[in-house]
């Protein structure tokens, strides 16, 4: 189609005018051919006299992360300057990198009315969605007091698994890894081939199976989803070990009285872990809690400066590999004291003692009871007995609430995963973090 061959005119629903509009003179958009993704150097536009505004497209497909030029010109020479304003839903669309409606963003004169002027459109949403761009023309020339909308389709060419590195146990069926894919695909491939016993579903990129290759060091695999024209690749690391230890967050929530019929609060929490519906089919689990009564303690000094001797019935052990139970994402291997040393900012910076993934793969933060101090890393919070809900035996108060039980955050990879913010009411309900023994 040549630049000046524009024969299709589309009416875009209801249009508005400062004055009553003659049905034969309503706003019609016409297409400027060849604008996207690069603006043509031509400025000649030949259109029907019944149209008012030329646009590069009346239905725009925007891919997240890929800005697109959008062109506008006028049909006929105006008798006064014409200002073009643009409005849109800011949570879905950006225009010229702005999240707010743009007033008088383009001005056409009698000398450049047929020169294509452009704005940049960017999708602000990472999901499949739709929105509209409303184009409003205002002018002392009554022909150009009008508006109309262009439909926007949002697409994100994106594929990702729930983590970036996974550690599977040899000869044990792996948790099925189902990626999030935001576009329709026709094929999926992986390079190099997955370890023996693991399979990639070519239609949806799901990884499943039982590894039988024995111990295998961490190896990078590039998984690519495609539909022939669009594709995305997610690099993941897979490691095979003889034994891994699982960690999960309970499905149920509990108030600060965790004791129940057990001898103490931590023992009662352990029973709750092992009865929870999120518990894997194998293994025995303990709740990751600390107390000021000595029933379960990680450290009695900052970062366990005295070593493993500070542990009391602690849940983590040096040399073990801990993974997220839901997908076997690599969490960490603790140091000789069963912890990850935190620096002055609460970050884990001591190689190789990092929290590689958060305790939960979801986007919602799930807080769980822990009892840890805020800056005396890995020690029990002891400002008030209620910091551990009286060794996890009370379900009332305290006042103020900030003196209440301490919690960790499921979406963090620094020390806030073990202590997040101020205290919580012992009457409120939070999750438990459960660790395989």
QUIGINOR-V971257 format. One record per residue. N is the residue number from 0. RES is the residue in three letters. OMEGA is omega in radians with two decimals (999 if undefined). Layout:
n=N res=RES omega=OMEGA
n=N res=RES omega=OMEGA
This chain:
n=0 res=UNK omega=3.12
n=1 res=UNK omega=3.13
n=2 res=UNK omega=-3.05
n=3 res=UNK omega=3.09
n=4 res=UNK omega=-3.04
n=5 res=UNK omega=-2.97
n=6 res=UNK omega=-3.07
n=7 res=UNK omega=-3.12
n=8 res=UNK omega=-3.03
n=9 res=UNK omega=3.02
n=10 res=UNK omega=-3.00
n=11 res=UNK omega=3.03
n=12 res=UNK omega=-3.08
n=13 res=UNK omega=3.10
n=14 res=UNK omega=-3.01
n=15 res=UNK omega=-3.14
n=16 res=UNK omega=3.05
n=17 res=UNK omega=3.10
n=18 res=UNK omega=3.09
n=19 res=UNK omega=-3.04
n=20 res=UNK omega=3.03
n=21 res=UNK omega=-3.12
n=22 res=UNK omega=-3.12
n=23 res=UNK omega=-3.07
n=24 res=UNK omega=-3.13
n=25 res=UNK omega=-3.12
n=26 res=UNK omega=3.02
n=27 res=UNK omega=3.05
n=28 res=UNK omega=3.01
n=29 res=UNK omega=-3.01
n=30 res=UNK omega=2.99
n=31 res=UNK omega=-3.02
n=32 res=UNK omega=2.93
n=33 res=UNK omega=-3.08
n=34 res=UNK omega=-3.04
n=35 res=UNK omega=0.05
n=36 res=UNK omega=-3.09
n=37 res=UNK omega=-3.13
n=38 res=UNK omega=3.09
n=39 res=UNK omega=3.12
n=40 res=UNK omega=-3.14
n=41 res=UNK omega=3.10
n=42 res=UNK omega=-3.10
n=43 res=UNK omega=3.13
n=44 res=UNK omega=3.13
n=45 res=UNK omega=-3.03
n=46 res=UNK omega=3.09
n=47 res=UNK omega=-3.13
n=48 res=UNK omega=3.14
n=49 res=UNK omega=-3.13
n=50 res=UNK omega=-3.12
n=51 res=UNK omega=-3.06
n=52 res=UNK omega=3.05
n=53 res=UNK omega=3.06
n=54 res=UNK omega=-3.11
n=55 res=UNK omega=3.11
n=56 res=UNK omega=3.06
n=57 res=UNK omega=3.10
n=58 res=UNK omega=-3.00
n=59 res=UNK omega=3.00
n=60 res=UNK omega=-3.12
n=61 res=UNK omega=3.06
n=62 res=UNK omega=-3.11
n=63 res=UNK omega=3.14
n=64 res=UNK omega=-3.14
n=65 res=UNK omega=3.10
n=66 res=UNK omega=-3.09
n=67 res=UNK omega=3.08
n=68 res=UNK omega=3.12
n=69 res=UNK omega=-3.00
n=70 res=UNK omega=3.14
n=71 res=UNK omega=2.95
n=72 res=UNK omega=-3.13
n=73 res=UNK omega=-3.10
n=74 res=UNK omega=-3.05
n=75 res=UNK omega=-3.09
n=76 res=UNK omega=-3.14
n=77 res=UNK omega=3.08
n=78 res=UNK omega=3.08
n=79 res=UNK omega=3.13
n=80 res=UNK omega=3.12
n=81 res=UNK omega=3.10
n=82 res=UNK omega=3.12
n=83 res=UNK omega=3.06
n=84 res=UNK omega=-3.08
n=85 res=UNK omega=3.06
n=86 res=UNK omega=-3.00
n=87 res=UNK omega=3.09
n=88 res=UNK omega=-2.99
n=89 res=UNK omega=-3.14
n=90 res=UNK omega=-3.10
n=91 res=UNK omega=-2.97
n=92 res=UNK omega=2.96
n=93 res=UNK omega=3.07
n=94 res=UNK omega=-3.06
n=95 res=UNK omega=3.12
n=96 res=UNK omega=-3.13
n=97 res=UNK omega=3.07
n=98 res=UNK omega=-3.06
n=99 res=UNK omega=3.06
n=100 res=UNK omega=-3.09
n=101 res=UNK omega=-3.14
n=102 res=UNK omega=3.14
n=103 res=UNK omega=-3.09
n=104 res=UNK omega=3.08
n=105 res=UNK omega=3.09
n=106 res=UNK omega=3.09
n=107 res=UNK omega=3.10
n=108 res=UNK omega=3.11
n=109 res=UNK omega=-3.12
n=110 res=UNK omega=-3.09
n=111 res=UNK omega=-3.06
n=112 res=UNK omega=-3.09
n=113 res=UNK omega=3.06
n=114 res=UNK omega=-3.11
n=115 res=UNK omega=3.06
n=116 res=UNK omega=-2.99
n=117 res=UNK omega=2.91
n=118 res=UNK omega=3.12
n=119 res=UNK omega=3.11
n=120 res=UNK omega=3.10
n=121 res=UNK omega=3.08
n=122 res=UNK omega=3.11
n=123 res=UNK omega=-3.14
n=124 res=UNK omega=-3.10
n=125 res=UNK omega=3.13
n=126 res=UNK omega=3.03
n=127 res=UNK omega=-3.04
n=128 res=UNK omega=3.07
n=129 res=UNK omega=3.08
n=130 res=UNK omega=3.11
n=131 res=UNK omega=3.05
n=132 res=UNK omega=-3.13
n=133 res=UNK omega=-3.12
n=134 res=UNK omega=-3.11
n=135 res=UNK omega=3.10
n=136 res=UNK omega=3.06
n=137 res=UNK omega=-3.09
n=138 res=UNK omega=2.98
n=139 res=UNK omega=3.02
n=140 res=UNK omega=-3.04
n=141 res=UNK omega=3.11
n=142 res=UNK omega=-3.02
n=143 res=UNK omega=2.95
n=144 res=UNK omega=-3.00
n=145 res=UNK omega=3.10
n=146 res=UNK omega=3.11
n=147 res=UNK omega=-3.03
n=148 res=UNK omega=3.04
n=149 res=UNK omega=-3.13
n=150 res=UNK omega=-3.14
n=151 res=UNK omega=3.02
n=152 res=UNK omega=-3.09
n=153 res=UNK omega=3.14
n=154 res=UNK omega=3.09
n=155 res=UNK omega=3.11
n=156 res=UNK omega=-2.96
n=157 res=UNK omega=3.07
n=158 res=UNK omega=-3.12
n=159 res=UNK omega=3.02
n=160 res=UNK omega=-3.09
n=161 res=UNK omega=3.11
n=162 res=UNK omega=3.14
n=163 res=UNK omega=3.12
n=164 res=UNK omega=-3.07
n=165 res=UNK omega=3.08
n=166 res=UNK omega=-3.11
n=167 res=UNK omega=3.08
n=168 res=UNK omega=-3.12
n=169 res=UNK omega=3.08
n=170 res=UNK omega=3.08
n=171 res=UNK omega=-3.14
n=172 res=UNK omega=-3.09
n=173 res=UNK omega=2.97
n=174 res=UNK omega=-3.14
n=175 res=UNK omega=3.13
n=176 res=UNK omega=-3.13
n=177 res=UNK omega=-3.10
n=178 res=UNK omega=2.95
n=179 res=UNK omega=-3.13
n=180 res=UNK omega=-3.02
n=181 res=UNK omega=3.08
n=182 res=UNK omega=-3.12
n=183 res=UNK omega=-3.11
n=184 res=UNK omega=3.10
n=185 res=UNK omega=-3.10
n=186 res=UNK omega=3.10
n=187 res=UNK omega=-3.12
n=188 res=UNK omega=3.11
n=189 res=UNK omega=3.11
n=190 res=UNK omega=-0.16
n=191 res=UNK omega=3.12
n=192 res=UNK omega=3.13
n=193 res=UNK omega=3.09
n=194 res=UNK omega=-3.13
n=195 res=UNK omega=3.13
n=196 res=UNK omega=3.10
n=197 res=UNK omega=-3.06
n=198 res=UNK omega=3.04
n=199 res=UNK omega=3.07
n=200 res=UNK omega=-3.03
n=201 res=UNK omega=-3.10
n=202 res=UNK omega=-3.09
n=203 res=UNK omega=3.07
n=204 res=UNK omega=3.12
n=205 res=UNK omega=3.10
n=206 res=UNK omega=-3.13
n=207 res=UNK omega=3.08
n=208 res=UNK omega=-3.14
n=209 res=UNK omega=-3.10
n=210 res=UNK omega=-3.14
n=211 res=UNK omega=-3.06
n=212 res=UNK omega=-3.03
n=213 res=UNK omega=-3.13
n=214 res=UNK omega=-3.12
n=215 res=UNK omega=3.12
n=216 res=UNK omega=3.14
n=217 res=UNK omega=-3.11
n=218 res=UNK omega=-3.11
n=219 res=UNK omega=3.12
n=220 res=UNK omega=3.13
n=221 res=UNK omega=3.13
n=222 res=UNK omega=-3.07
n=223 res=UNK omega=3.04
n=224 res=UNK omega=-3.09
n=225 res=UNK omega=2.97
n=226 res=UNK omega=3.13
n=227 res=UNK omega=3.12
n=228 res=UNK omega=3.10
n=229 res=UNK omega=3.11
n=230 res=UNK omega=3.05
n=231 res=UNK omega=-3.09
n=232 res=UNK omega=3.06
n=233 res=UNK omega=3.09
n=234 res=UNK omega=3.11
n=235 res=UNK omega=3.07
n=236 res=UNK omega=3.08
n=237 res=UNK omega=3.13
n=238 res=UNK omega=3.12
n=239 res=UNK omega=-3.12
n=240 res=UNK omega=3.10
n=241 res=UNK omega=-3.09
n=242 res=UNK omega=2.98
n=243 res=UNK omega=-3.14
n=244 res=UNK omega=-2.99
n=245 res=UNK omega=3.06
n=246 res=UNK omega=3.11
n=247 res=UNK omega=3.03
n=248 res=UNK omega=-3.08
n=249 res=UNK omega=3.01
n=250 res=UNK omega=-3.12
n=251 res=UNK omega=3.04
n=252 res=UNK omega=-3.03
n=253 res=UNK omega=3.01
n=254 res=UNK omega=-3.00
n=255 res=UNK omega=3.07
n=256 res=UNK omega=-3.08
n=257 res=UNK omega=-2.98
n=258 res=UNK omega=-3.07
n=259 res=UNK omega=-3.13
n=260 res=UNK omega=-3.09
n=261 res=UNK omega=-3.10
n=262 res=UNK omega=-3.14
n=263 res=UNK omega=-3.09
n=264 res=UNK omega=3.13
n=265 res=UNK omega=3.13
n=266 res=UNK omega=3.08
n=267 res=UNK omega=3.10
n=268 res=UNK omega=3.11
n=269 res=UNK omega=3.12
n=270 res=UNK omega=3.13
n=271 res=UNK omega=3.08
n=272 res=UNK omega=-3.03
n=273 res=UNK omega=3.08
n=274 res=UNK omega=-3.03
n=275 res=UNK omega=-3.11
n=276 res=UNK omega=3.08
n=277 res=UNK omega=-3.12
n=278 res=UNK omega=3.05
n=279 res=UNK omega=-3.04
n=280 res=UNK omega=3.13
n=281 res=UNK omega=3.05
n=282 res=UNK omega=3.05
n=283 res=UNK omega=-2.95
n=284 res=UNK omega=3.00
n=285 res=UNK omega=3.09
n=286 res=UNK omega=3.11
n=287 res=UNK omega=3.13
n=288 res=UNK omega=2.94
n=289 res=UNK omega=-3.12
n=290 res=UNK omega=3.04
n=291 res=UNK omega=3.07
n=292 res=UNK omega=3.08
n=293 res=UNK omega=-3.12
n=294 res=UNK omega=3.09
n=295 res=UNK omega=-3.04
n=296 res=UNK omega=3.02
n=297 res=UNK omega=-3.06
n=298 res=UNK omega=3.00
n=299 res=UNK omega=3.01
n=300 res=UNK omega=-3.11
n=301 res=UNK omega=3.12
n=302 res=UNK omega=3.10
n=303 res=UNK omega=-3.12
n=304 res=UNK omega=3.11
n=305 res=UNK omega=3.06
n=306 res=UNK omega=-3.01
n=307 res=UNK omega=3.13
n=308 res=UNK omega=3.11
n=309 res=UNK omega=-3.13
n=310 res=UNK omega=2.98
n=311 res=UNK omega=-3.13
n=312 res=UNK omega=-3.08
n=313 res=UNK omega=-2.96
n=314 res=UNK omega=-3.12
n=315 res=UNK omega=3.10
n=316 res=UNK omega=3.13
n=317 res=UNK omega=3.07
n=318 res=UNK omega=3.12
n=319 res=UNK omega=3.11
n=320 res=UNK omega=-3.12
n=321 res=UNK omega=-3.11
n=322 res=UNK omega=3.07
n=323 res=UNK omega=-3.04
n=324 res=UNK omega=-3.03
n=325 res=UNK omega=-3.07
n=326 res=UNK omega=-3.12
n=327 res=UNK omega=3.03
n=328 res=UNK omega=-3.11
n=329 res=UNK omega=3.08
n=330 res=UNK omega=-3.14
n=331 res=UNK omega=2.91
n=332 res=UNK omega=-3.02
n=333 res=UNK omega=3.10
n=334 res=UNK omega=-3.04
n=335 res=UNK omega=3.11
n=336 res=UNK omega=3.10
n=337 res=UNK omega=-3.12
n=338 res=UNK omega=2.97
n=339 res=UNK omega=-3.11
n=340 res=UNK omega=3.13
n=341 res=UNK omega=3.09
n=342 res=UNK omega=-3.07
n=343 res=UNK omega=3.11
n=344 res=UNK omega=-3.14
n=345 res=UNK omega=3.10
n=346 res=UNK omega=3.09
n=347 res=UNK omega=-3.02
n=348 res=UNK omega=-3.13
n=349 res=UNK omega=-3.14
n=350 res=UNK omega=0.03
n=351 res=UNK omega=-2.97
n=352 res=UNK omega=-3.13
n=353 res=UNK omega=2.93
n=354 res=UNK omega=-2.95
n=355 res=UNK omega=3.07
n=356 res=UNK omega=3.04
n=357 res=UNK omega=-3.08
n=358 res=UNK omega=3.12
n=359 res=UNK omega=-3.10
n=360 res=UNK omega=-3.11
n=361 res=UNK omega=-3.13
n=362 res=UNK omega=-3.14
n=363 res=UNK omega=3.10
n=364 res=UNK omega=3.10
n=365 res=UNK omega=3.14
n=366 res=UNK omega=-3.11
n=367 res=UNK omega=3.14
n=368 res=UNK omega=3.07
n=369 res=UNK omega=-3.14
n=370 res=UNK omega=-3.07
n=371 res=UNK omega=3.03
n=372 res=UNK omega=-3.06
n=373 res=UNK omega=-3.09
n=374 res=UNK omega=2.99
n=375 res=UNK omega=-2.87
n=376 res=UNK omega=3.08
n=377 res=UNK omega=3.02
n=378 res=UNK omega=3.10
n=379 res=UNK omega=3.05
n=380 res=UNK omega=-3.01
n=381 res=UNK omega=3.10
n=382 res=UNK omega=3.09
n=383 res=UNK omega=3.08
n=384 res=UNK omega=-3.11
n=385 res=UNK omega=3.08
n=386 res=UNK omega=3.01
n=387 res=UNK omega=-3.13
n=388 res=UNK omega=-3.13
n=389 res=UNK omega=-3.12
n=390 res=UNK omega=3.07
n=391 res=UNK omega=3.14
n=392 res=UNK omega=3.14
n=393 res=UNK omega=3.14
n=394 res=UNK omega=3.09
n=395 res=UNK omega=3.00
n=396 res=UNK omega=0.04
n=397 res=UNK omega=3.02
n=398 res=UNK omega=0.01
n=399 res=UNK omega=-3.13
n=400 res=UNK omega=-3.11
n=401 res=UNK omega=3.07
n=402 res=UNK omega=-3.03
n=403 res=UNK omega=-3.04
n=404 res=UNK omega=-3.13
n=405 res=UNK omega=-3.06
n=406 res=UNK omega=2.99
n=407 res=UNK omega=-3.07
n=408 res=UNK omega=-3.05
n=409 res=UNK omega=-3.05
n=410 res=UNK omega=-3.06
n=411 res=UNK omega=3.03
n=412 res=UNK omega=2.98
n=413 res=UNK omega=-3.03
n=414 res=UNK omega=3.09
n=415 res=UNK omega=2.99
n=416 res=UNK omega=-3.13
n=417 res=UNK omega=3.05
n=418 res=UNK omega=-3.06
n=419 res=UNK omega=3.02
n=420 res=UNK omega=-3.08
n=421 res=UNK omega=-3.09
n=422 res=UNK omega=3.10
n=423 res=UNK omega=3.12
n=424 res=UNK omega=3.12
n=425 res=UNK omega=3.07
n=426 res=UNK omega=3.13
n=427 res=UNK omega=-3.07
n=428 res=UNK omega=3.11
n=429 res=UNK omega=-3.12
n=430 res=UNK omega=2.97
n=431 res=UNK omega=3.01
n=432 res=UNK omega=-2.98
n=433 res=UNK omega=-3.00
n=434 res=UNK omega=3.13
n=435 res=UNK omega=-3.09
n=436 res=UNK omega=999
